[in-house]
Each structure stands twice: as structure tokens, then as C-alpha cells.
Amino acid sequence: MVAFAALLGGAQAGLAQALETAQIAALPAPRLVFSAQEMQLAEAAAGDPGLADFYGTNGLRPIFLGAEGAARRAALIEAVGQAASHGLPPARYRQSGLRQLDAAAPVSVEDELKFARTFARWSHDITGGILDPRKIEKGIKREVNRPAVGDLLRLFAQSPDPSAVLDELPLKYHRYEALRAALAAQSKLVASVDVPEVPEGLWREGVSDPAIAALRVRLAAIGFAAPPQASPLTYDAPLTGAVAAFQQAAGLPSDGVAGPRTVARLNRGTGPEADAILVALERMRWMYGHDLNARHVWVNLTEFNARIFERGQQVFETRTVIGKANGEFDTPEFSETMKYIVVNPRWNVPRSITVKEYLPRLQANRHAVSHLDVVDGKGNVISRDRIDFRKYSASNFPYRMRQKPSDDNALGVVKFMFPNPWNIYLHDTPTKHLFQQSTRAYSHGCIRIGKPIDLAHELLRPQAEDPEAMFSKALSSGRETYLNLRPPVPVHLVYFTAFPDETGRIQRHPDIYGRDALVLTALRKAALDSAAADE
């Protein structure tokens, strides 16, 4: 049986327990004879594994038809009506078609499947996103943990309150709600089509121009009214305040001057801020199944920053350096579990660096990069005088390179390990000056930490009365020392170009690897595909 509580995380624990109960109760008695309607339903659902699972375990009984299915139909119609507020394209869920079908009292298997397929699509999207992140870009390694459609349908069918089941599906996390609120605020900046656009221009306080009247009208249409002190054609103090308030809401510099950028944004309605929030909502849905209220390490690559959150509150923060934005060393996105930290680490040089950067230098001078040992497959250090580096290529070089613990070790004095297929980890660095840069993408993919010792202390705090002394003892030994974390700590390497701060205000960050542009394109394609399918 699926361990739903672990799958959904603490915030959705009640839903998880209900799913397990529903799964047990759904097992049908075996039968050999089926009615025509049951056979038709089985054949219609056969092409969808989730629906086939559900109807196969509920005795091939419809759940959306007739008076008995009225509450379920109403609950589903209401739920999908919230699509736009979650940044999901409403056309995917065919709410108007379902309303018409509900009003006509659905009776056929075809009617049943229309509701069931909408349920499957909605539950899929709201509990893990529309997109498969791993198909968007090679650096997005994230796996989405979403509950099975069949299990959700079982819970929905058995519940006396189907609306409550659907209400529990969206991610329960305050920053997801802050993103929804920000999206709603962005949508209010769109004037209706009958409001005249503002002519191009540049106006500031004290200027008079006939076009300023159109500026007042359009601002008032979206909630930024500025009654004139005298002539409506004069740019006065109230209008300056209204423009500044609009600019702040739209994510523009709030100088109160109506220049080309402000006017264009006012005429267009939505802008890049809304697009970034749409992408952030989708990315948050990819985090479904992780308990984001539990203690975890959160590394937002676009922000060049790492934090520890506990009970939803930040308890630690540090700057980071991430992988170079060159397509080869981009730091990937994924979640794992940090199991231990290594004090006084040896640096096992990645093979890609060994053969691409160091082997050519060794071929020119066997004593190059002398701070590194050359070791064989058994870990034995091999004298460079015994090796003819010129006879090897990148494909057949049989040695590894390793750096002893030292003050100038590339990993500094500590590394933080969450084993993964991409050999990505957090670590100290002797190159401290890079943390003063505003854009910090310089590594080969791993993440350098600005305050590594403080991070170690915070990670050790739950298991040690004196985490500073525990770390200091390991460091002063001069030996490579492993400190297991008890309990292990989830680590999320994420990529948000728009994300709420502690106050709920959306902070913007650069799309350093160009990934959000690809996600936005994929979301728009999904919306267009849905609209086309609905025609």
C-alpha cells in the first residue's frame, strides 16, 4: 500500500489518512457477469489508467450520474472554477460544458466520463502541476510526488462531503497562497476593453496635456483614482501618487512619473511580473508531497541564497555561489536528503574537470597543479614521474585527482552531503571575494556557501547541546571527519524568479539559466492545446 502520509507531507496529513482508508474500503467482490452499462464504462475508462483503476475497484458504478451524483458534480464544477486563481488555464477543465451537462441531468456513460476525466485532469494539475518538469530542460531534475488519480477518486466517491475533498487538494503552504494573492493583484491591473488607452508620452507633476485626462480615466478604471485638484488636464500631486501606487503594484520603479514604460504597462495590463508569478505557482505545485513546514534547507538558485526554514519560519540565511551559466555547469534543480557533513574534506576532483582542465596541463608539464595528488582506482597516490600523461586522452585516462585537507582546499573546511546522481553538494570555498558580487554564478555546478561554519552549527543544533564545540573538535583534528545528521534534513534546490519574502511581498530574481522562459512557453502551449481541444 502507498504510504500516503509520507507522500503528501505533514500539511496534507488528513487527506493522506483518508486516502489510505478509502483504498482499503474500495476492494470489490469478484464477479463474472456485467451489465451492458458496466461493460461500456469499462471500455470507455480502459484508456486512462487512473480511471480504469478506480472504476475497476468500485464495481463499475458511475458516481457522477443522476441525483446521487449531483453533489459530486457541483463540487467539481465549483473547484475547477478556481483554476485561474491558481494560475491554471480555465479552458483545460471545461467548466461551462460541465455546467450545461449538469443542468441537463447527465445519464449516459459518456456523460459520466466527461466529469471523471475533468476530475482526473484537475486533480493531476492541482497536486503536481500541468507540466512534467523533467521534460522542459535538462537541468530540471525534479520528480513530482502526486497522489494517484484512482485513490483520489475513491476518496471523493466515498466522502459525504465531496467539496471538502477537493478543497484539500491544493498545496497547503503560506507562500503558495502569497503567490495566488499576488496573481490576483496583478489581474486587477487589467482595464476593461472599453477603456481608452493612454497615448504615448512622458508626464510628471506640473505638466499640462490633453492626454493626461485619458491617463486619469485608465488609472481610475483599475482602482487608482486621482480626483484633480484643478484642471483634469494637469499632472498634479494626487495623480503623481496614483501613478506611483500603480507602479508599485505593477512591479515598476515607483517614481510617480508616467513615462513610456509605465504607460505601456498601463495599456497592456499584465506584464512580466504576472508571467513570473504564473511560473512560480507551477513550480510550487512541483513541490507537492514535500512537507515545507518541516525543517529543511532551501536553496533558491536565482537568488544566490540558501536558507533553513523550520515550522515555516526562516532560522538561517547565507549567500551562495552557483554553477556557471554556460549550459555545461548549470546547477540542477532537485530535492534530496542531507545525511551528513564532512569536516576537513578531501576534494575528489570530478572527472569532467580532471580530463578537460587538468589533463592538458599535465601533458604540458607533469608537475602542474601540484596541490593535487594523482591516485589510482584503489586510492593509492601515484608518483607523477611514473606516468606519461601524453599517451592518455580524456576517454582513457585511468587516474583520479584528489586534494588533501588544507587551508586552500577547493572545498574549504566543510562540505554538506545529500547523495545524488549528479554529485552536487554544498561546500565551503577559499575564494571568498566572489560572495561580494551581485550575480554569483562561477562554480562547476556545486554550491559554495558564504557562511559554511555557521550553516554547520545550525544543522548540528538539533542533535548537540553545543554544536559549535562538536564542529570545532572535528575541525581541530585536521582529519577528514564525517558527522551524521540526526535526523537527516531535506534539501530543496529550487529556481524561483518570483518568490514571496517573509512579509508576503514578491521579490524578483534573474532567470540566470533561462529556465523560466522555457517553463512559461510550455505553460502557454498547454493552455493553447487545452483551448483547441475544447473547440
Secondary structure, DSSP 8 states (H G I E B T S, - for coil): ---HHHHH-GGGHHHHHHHHHHHHHT-----S---HHHHHHHHHHTTSHHHHHHHHHTTS--SSSTGGGHHHHHHHHHHHTTGGGGT--GGGG-HHHHHHHHHT---SHHHHHHHHHHHHHHHHHHTT-SS-GGGT-TTB--------HHHHHHHHHH-S-HHHHHHTSS---HHHHHHHHHHHHHHTT---TTS----S--B-TT-B-THHHHHHHHHHHTT-----SS-TTB--HHHHHHHHHHHHHHTS---S-B-HHHHHHHHH---HHHHHHHHHHHHHHHTTTS-TTSSEEEEEGGGTEEEEEETTEEEEEEEEEEE-SSSSS---BEEEEEEEEEES--EE--HHHIIIIIHHHHHH-TTSSTTSEEE-TTS-B--GGG--GGG--TTT---EEEE-S-TT-TTTTEEEE---TT---EE--S-GGGGGSSS-EEESSSEEESSHHHHHHHHHGGG-S-HHHHHHHHHHT-S-EEEEEEEEEEEEEE--SEEE-TTS-EEE---TTSHHHHHHHHHHHHHHHHHHHH-
